[in-house]
Amino acid sequence: MQRYLPWIPPIFVTFVFVQSLFFKFSGSEETVIIFNTIADWMAGLPLLAAIAKPFGTYGGNVVGFTELVAAVLILVPRTRFYGALLGFGVISGAIFFHLFSPLGVVRVVDAAGNTDGGALFAMACGVWISCVITLVLESRGRSAEPVPLTA
């Protein structure tokens, strides 16, 4: 059983990333709302205003592609560390936008104003934790000899 436990975090990350691809690549209403909300917020910030419009238009596809690459890398044992690192980076960005932009933790999912009750944020936190666990496990496995703390 212990042999299979390290597979749980990478499989969870892959599941969350892959199941969201349809929404990102199809331009679903939810994705449009998410990326336009963030783009509108970015437009009001001098350092980010120049990339706000492209982010709103193409952000879903770029993030979706990045998540797809991370999902593939994290499933392959030889590239698992890099997949977890890439996943950690992209999901850290998602959590940042949930916490520090008008997107919020409980976000609007449609034009009628319905919300997801925080489900997307909770999944993002689960992915973040799973990536950290995977990075720690892979880091331990990568170093055959412990690095001395003193010179």
NUKETOR-960305 format. One line per field, with one value per residue: residue in three letters; residue number from 1; x, y, z of N, C-alpha, C in turn; chain. Coordinates in steps of 0.02 Angstrom, whole numbers, plus 32768, in hexadecimal, padded with zeros to 4 digits. Example, Ala and Ser with C-alpha at 12.3 -4.5 7.8 and 13.67 -1.06 7.14 Angstrom:
NUKETOR-960305
aa ALA  SER
i 1  2
n.east 8294  8282
n.north 7EE4  7F90
n.up 8186  8162
ca.east 8267  82AC
ca.north 7F1F  7FCB
ca.up 8186  8165
c.east 8294  8285
c.north 7F5B  8002
c.up 8186  818A
ch A  A
***
This chain:
NUKETOR-960305
aa MET  GLN  ARG  TYR  LEU  PRO  TRP  ILE  PRO  PRO  ILE  PHE  VAL  THR  PHE  VAL  PHE  VAL  GLN  SER  LEU  PHE  PHE  LYS  PHE  SER  GLY  SER  GLU  GLU  THR  VAL  ILE  ILE  PHE  ASN  THR  ILE  ALA  ASP  TRP  MET  ALA  GLY  LEU  PRO  LEU  LEU  ALA  ALA  ILE  ALA  LYS  PRO  PHE  GLY  THR  TYR  GLY  GLY  ASN  VAL  VAL  GLY  PHE  THR  GLU  LEU  VAL  ALA  ALA  VAL  LEU  ILE  LEU  VAL  PRO  ARG  THR  ARG  PHE  TYR  GLY  ALA  LEU  LEU  GLY  PHE  GLY  VAL  ILE  SER  GLY  ALA  ILE  PHE  PHE  HIS  LEU  PHE  SER  PRO  LEU  GLY  VAL  VAL  ARG  VAL  VAL  ASP  ALA  ALA  GLY  ASN  THR  ASP  GLY  GLY  ALA  LEU  PHE  ALA  MET  ALA  CYS  GLY  VAL  TRP  ILE  SER  CYS  VAL  ILE  THR  LEU  VAL  LEU  GLU  SER  ARG  GLY  ARG  SER  ALA  GLU  PRO  VAL  PRO  LEU  THR  ALA
i 1  2  3  4  5  6  7  8  9  10  11  12  13  14  15  16  17  18  19  20  21  22  23  24  25  26  27  28  29  30  31  32  33  34  35  36  37  38  39  40  41  42  43  44  45  46  47  48  49  50  51  52  53  54  55  56  57  58  59  60  61  62  63  64  65  66  67  68  69  70  71  72  73  74  75  76  77  78  79  80  81  82  83  84  85  86  87  88  89  90  91  92  93  94  95  96  97  98  99  100  101  102  103  104  105  106  107  108  109  110  111  112  113  114  115  116  117  118  119  120  121  122  123  124  125  126  127  128  129  130  131  132  133  134  135  136  137  138  139  140  141  142  143  144  145  146  147  148  149  150  151
n.east 8029  8060  80B4  8064  802E  807A  804E  7FD1  7FC8  8000  7FA1  7F2B  7F48  7F55  7ED3  7E84  7EBD  7EAB  7E1F  7DF5  7E19  7DBF  7D67  7DBF  7DF6  7D86  7D4F  7CEC  7C61  7C7E  7D0C  7D24  7CEB  7D40  7DC3  7DAC  7D84  7DFB  7E4C  7E0D  7E28  7EB4  7EC5  7EB5  7F2A  7FC3  803F  8013  7FB3  7FCD  7FD0  7F54  7EE2  7F0C  7F1D  7E9B  7E61  7EB2  7EE0  7E9F  7EB8  7F46  7F62  7F1D  7F66  7FE2  7FBD  7F9C  8019  805C  800D  802A  80B5  80BD  808A  80E7  8168  81F4  81ED  81A2  81C2  81D6  8159  810D  8148  8129  809D  808B  80B4  8054  7FDC  7FF2  7FEB  7F63  7F27  7F57  7F10  7E8D  7E90  7EBF  7E86  7DF0  7DB1  7DA0  7D80  7D08  7CBE  7C6A  7C0C  7BBB  7B54  7AE1  7B08  7B21  7B83  7C19  7C29  7CA6  7CE8  7D46  7DB4  7DD1  7DF7  7E69  7EBB  7ECB  7F13  7F86  7FBB  7FCE  802F  8099  80B0  80D6  814A  819C  81A6  81E2  8258  829A  82B0  8305  8383  8409  846A  8470  847D  8502  84F4  8555  85F2
n.north 7FC4  803E  8056  808B  8100  817A  8197  81D0  8263  8296  825E  829B  8322  831A  82EE  8360  83C7  8393  837F  8401  8431  842C  8496  8504  84FD  8500  857B  8594  85DB  85EC  85EE  8660  86C3  86B9  86D9  8756  87A1  87A4  87E3  8861  8893  8895  88F6  896C  897D  89CB  8988  8912  892D  892D  88A7  887A  886F  880B  87A3  878D  8760  86F4  86B1  8642  85D9  85D6  85B9  853F  84F0  84EE  84AB  8430  8403  83FA  8397  8326  831A  8304  8286  822F  81D3  81F9  827F  82B7  8310  838A  839D  83AC  8420  847D  8474  84A3  8527  855C  8548  8590  8610  8611  8607  867E  86DD  86BE  86E7  876D  87BB  87FE  8787  8728  86B0  8669  865D  86AB  864E  8656  86BD  86D8  86EB  8683  8622  85BF  8594  858F  851F  8513  8559  850A  8492  84C2  84DD  845A  8424  8472  8448  83C1  83CB  8400  8397  8334  8370  8370  82E5  82BA  8304  82CB  824C  8269  828B  822C  822A  8279  832A  837D  83E8  843B  8485
n.up 8000  8029  7FC2  7F5E  7F8F  7F76  7EF5  7EFD  7F12  7E92  7E38  7E61  7E44  7DB9  7D97  7DBE  7D6F  7CEA  7CE0  7CDE  7C64  7BF7  7C12  7C0D  7B8A  7B39  7B48  7BA7  7C02  7C8B  7C8B  7C3C  7C8E  7CFF  7CCB  7C8F  7CFE  7D48  7CE8  7CDC  7D5A  7D55  7CF4  7D37  7D7A  7D70  7D4A  7D13  7CB5  7C2B  7C05  7C23  7BCB  7B69  7BC6  7BF4  7B7D  7B4E  7BBD  7BFB  7B9F  7BA0  7C28  7C30  7BD4  7C16  7C8B  7C53  7C24  7CA0  7CDC  7C8E  7CA0  7D2C  7D3D  7D0A  7D4A  7D3B  7D1B  7D7B  7DE5  7DA1  7D68  7DDC  7E0C  7DA6  7DAC  7E2F  7E1F  7DC2  7E07  7E79  7E45  7E23  7EA3  7ED9  7E8A  7EAF  7F34  7F37  7ED4  7E87  7E67  7ECF  7F55  7F59  7EC9  7E3D  7DC8  7D59  7CEA  7D30  7DB0  7E07  7E7B  7E9B  7F1B  7F51  7F24  7EB8  7EE9  7F59  7F1A  7ED8  7F45  7F73  7F07  7F0F  7F8C  7F6D  7F08  7F53  7FAE  7F52  7F1C  7F8F  7FAA  7F32  7F35  7FA0  7F6D  7F04  7F33  7F55  7FB6  8054  8062  80AD  813C  816A  813B
ca.east 8000  808B  80D2  8036  801B  8097  802A  7F92  7FCB  8004  7F62  7EFB  7F5B  7F43  7E8A  7E6A  7ED3  7E8E  7DD7  7DE7  7E2E  7D85  7D4F  7DEF  7DFF  7D47  7D38  7CAD  7C4C  7CA4  7D50  7D21  7CE0  7D7D  7DFB  7D99  7D86  7E41  7E65  7DF3  7E4E  7EF8  7EC3  7EB9  7F6C  7FF0  8071  7FF3  7F80  7FDE  7FC2  7F11  7EB6  7F20  7F10  7E53  7E51  7ED8  7EF6  7E84  7EDC  7F8B  7F60  7F08  7F9F  8013  7FA3  7FA1  805F  806A  7FEA  804F  80F6  80B8  8079  8122  8197  8233  81E1  8170  81D8  81CB  8111  80F6  8160  8100  805A  808F  80B6  8014  7FA7  8001  7FCE  7F1A  7F16  7F63  7ED8  7E52  7E96  7ED2  7E63  7DA7  7D98  7D89  7D80  7CC7  7CBC  7C2E  7C18  7B92  7B38  7AAB  7B26  7B2A  7BC9  7C2F  7C2F  7CED  7D01  7D82  7DEA  7DE2  7E1D  7EAA  7EE2  7EDD  7F48  7FC2  7FD5  7FE5  806E  80CD  80BF  80FC  818D  81C2  81B5  8211  8299  82BA  82C5  8338  83C5  841E  848F  845C  84AB  8519  84E0  8591  8626
ca.north 8000  8078  8060  80AF  8140  81B4  81A4  81F3  82AB  82A4  824C  82CF  835D  830B  82EE  83A4  83EC  8379  838B  8448  8444  8438  84DA  8536  84FA  850C  85BF  8591  8619  85F1  8603  86A6  86ED  86B8  86FD  879C  87C0  87B1  8814  88A2  88A7  88A4  8934  89A4  897F  89E5  8959  88D9  8944  891C  8861  8869  8859  87C8  8772  877E  873D  86B6  8696  85FF  85AA  85D1  8594  84FB  84CD  84E5  8476  83F2  83EF  83E6  8357  82F0  8313  82EB  823F  8208  81D5  821C  82C7  82C8  834B  83C5  83A5  83C8  8465  84A4  8476  84CF  856C  8572  8549  85C9  864A  860D  8618  86C6  8703  86B3  870B  87B4  87DF  87FA  8743  8710  8669  8652  8683  86A8  861D  8663  8700  86DF  86FB  8647  8618  857A  8585  8587  84DE  851A  856C  84CF  8465  84E1  84D1  8413  841B  8491  841B  8385  83DC  8407  8352  8313  838E  8358  829F  82B4  8320  8297  8215  827F  8290  81EC  8237  82B7  8362  8391  842B  8463  847F
ca.up 8000  802E  7F80  7F34  7FAD  7F53  7EB7  7F09  7F01  7E49  7E16  7E71  7E1C  7D73  7D92  7DC1  7D34  7CAC  7CDE  7CD1  7C20  7BCC  7C20  7BF5  7B41  7B15  7B53  7BCC  7C25  7CC9  7C7C  7C25  7CC9  7D28  7CAE  7C86  7D40  7D57  7CB7  7CEF  7D95  7D3E  7CCC  7D65  7D99  7D3C  7D32  7CF2  7C86  7BE6  7BF6  7C3B  7B94  7B52  7BFA  7BF2  7B40  7B44  7BFE  7C06  7B75  7BB8  7C67  7C1F  7BB5  7C4B  7CB6  7C2E  7C27  7CE5  7CE9  7C6D  7CC1  7D70  7D3B  7CF5  7D82  7D2D  7D15  7DAE  7E0A  7D77  7D63  7E1C  7E0F  7D78  7DCA  7E69  7E06  7DA3  7E39  7EA5  7E23  7E2A  7EE8  7EE0  7E6D  7EDA  7F74  7F33  7E9E  7E91  7E59  7F10  7F66  7F41  7E8B  7E14  7D92  7D1E  7CE5  7D61  7DF1  7E30  7E8F  7EA3  7F62  7F63  7F0E  7E8E  7F16  7F82  7EEF  7ECD  7F82  7F72  7ED5  7F2B  7FBF  7F4B  7EE7  7F87  7FC5  7F1D  7F1A  7FC9  7F9F  7EFA  7F4A  7FCA  7F41  7ED4  7F52  7F6E  7FF3  8074  805A  80F0  814F  8177  8108
c.east 802B  80AD  80A6  8022  803A  8075  7FEB  7F96  7FD2  7FC3  7F2D  7F09  7F46  7EF8  7E6E  7E7E  7EB0  7E43  7DC6  7DF8  7DF4  7D6C  7D7E  7DF4  7DBF  7D2D  7CF5  7C9F  7C73  7CEB  7D52  7D18  7D1F  7DB2  7DEA  7D98  7DCD  7E5D  7E4C  7E18  7E95  7EFA  7EC8  7EFC  7FA0  8022  8053  7FC1  7F8E  7FCE  7F7B  7EE5  7ECB  7F14  7EC7  7E40  7E71  7EEC  7EDE  7EA8  7F24  7F8E  7F4D  7F41  7FD4  7FFE  7FA7  7FE9  8071  804A  800F  8091  80F1  80A5  80B5  8156  81D7  822B  81B2  8183  81C8  8181  80F4  810C  8137  80B8  8057  808E  8074  7FDD  7FB3  7FE5  7F82  7F04  7F21  7F27  7E97  7E55  7E9F  7EB3  7E18  7D8A  7D7C  7D8B  7D3F  7CB9  7C7A  7C3C  7BED  7B74  7B00  7AC6  7B2D  7B75  7BD9  7C38  7C76  7D0C  7D42  7DBE  7E00  7E0B  7E63  7ED7  7EF7  7F14  7F89  7FE3  7FF1  8027  80A6  80E1  80EA  8142  81B9  81D6  81E9  8256  82BE  82D5  82FD  837D  83D8  8443  8477  8492  84C0  8505  851B  85C5  865E
c.north 803F  8089  808D  80F4  817D  81C5  81CE  823E  82B8  8293  8281  830E  8353  830D  8335  83CB  83D4  8386  83D4  845D  8452  8480  850E  8537  8507  8553  85C1  85D2  8622  860B  864C  86D5  86F1  86E5  8746  87C2  87D3  87E6  885A  88BD  88BC  88E7  8972  89AB  8994  89B3  891F  88ED  892F  88D4  884C  884D  8815  8792  875D  8754  86F7  8693  864F  85CA  85A0  85A9  854B  84D3  84BE  84AD  8432  83D7  83D6  83A2  831D  82E5  82F3  82A1  8212  820C  81FD  8268  82E1  8308  838B  83D2  83C4  8411  8493  84AB  84A5  8518  8585  8576  857F  860A  864B  8621  8662  86EE  86F9  86E0  8757  87DB  87DA  87B5  8724  86C5  8649  867C  8679  867A  8629  86A9  870D  86EE  86BF  8640  85CD  8567  857C  8546  84E3  852D  8531  849D  8480  84D6  8488  8404  8438  8463  83DB  8390  83E1  83C1  832E  832F  8375  830F  8295  82D0  82EE  825E  8228  8280  824D  81F4  8278  82ED  8378  83DA  8458  8456  8453
c.up 8000  7FEB  7F54  7F50  7F8A  7F11  7EC1  7EF9  7EB6  7E24  7E25  7E48  7DD4  7D69  7D90  7D83  7CF4  7CA9  7CD1  7C89  7BF2  7BD4  7C03  7BA9  7B1A  7B1D  7B77  7BF2  7C66  7CBD  7C66  7C61  7CF4  7D0A  7C9E  7CC8  7D53  7D28  7CC8  7D2B  7D81  7D18  7CF9  7D88  7D65  7D20  7D0A  7CBC  7C3E  7BD4  7C0A  7C03  7B79  7B86  7BFB  7BB6  7B3C  7B84  7C0A  7BDE  7B8D  7BF9  7C5B  7C02  7BEA  7C7A  7C94  7C30  7C6D  7CF4  7CC9  7C92  7D06  7D73  7D29  7D2D  7D76  7D2A  7D4B  7DD4  7DE2  7D6D  7DA2  7E23  7DE2  7D93  7E06  7E53  7DEC  7DD8  7E6D  7E87  7E2A  7E71  7EF5  7EC6  7E94  7F18  7F6C  7EF9  7EAD  7E82  7E99  7F18  7F4E  7F02  7E66  7DD8  7D54  7D21  7D17  7DA7  7E20  7E40  7E95  7EED  7F79  7F4C  7EE6  7EB9  7F40  7F59  7EE2  7F0A  7F86  7F41  7EEF  7F5E  7F9E  7F26  7F1A  7FA0  7F91  7F17  7F53  7FBE  7F68  7F0D  7F75  7FA0  7F12  7EF3  7F72  7FB0  8012  806B  80A0  80FE  815D  8142  811D
ch A  A  A  A  A  A  A  A  A  A  A  A  A  A  A  A  A  A  A  A  A  A  A  A  A  A  A  A  A  A  A  A  A  A  A  A  A  A  A  A  A  A  A  A  A  A  A  A  A  A  A  A  A  A  A  A  A  A  A  A  A  A  A  A  A  A  A  A  A  A  A  A  A  A  A  A  A  A  A  A  A  A  A  A  A  A  A  A  A  A  A  A  A  A  A  A  A  A  A  A  A  A  A  A  A  A  A  A  A  A  A  A  A  A  A  A  A  A  A  A  A  A  A  A  A  A  A  A  A  A  A  A  A  A  A  A  A  A  A  A  A  A  A  A  A  A  A  A  A  A  A
***
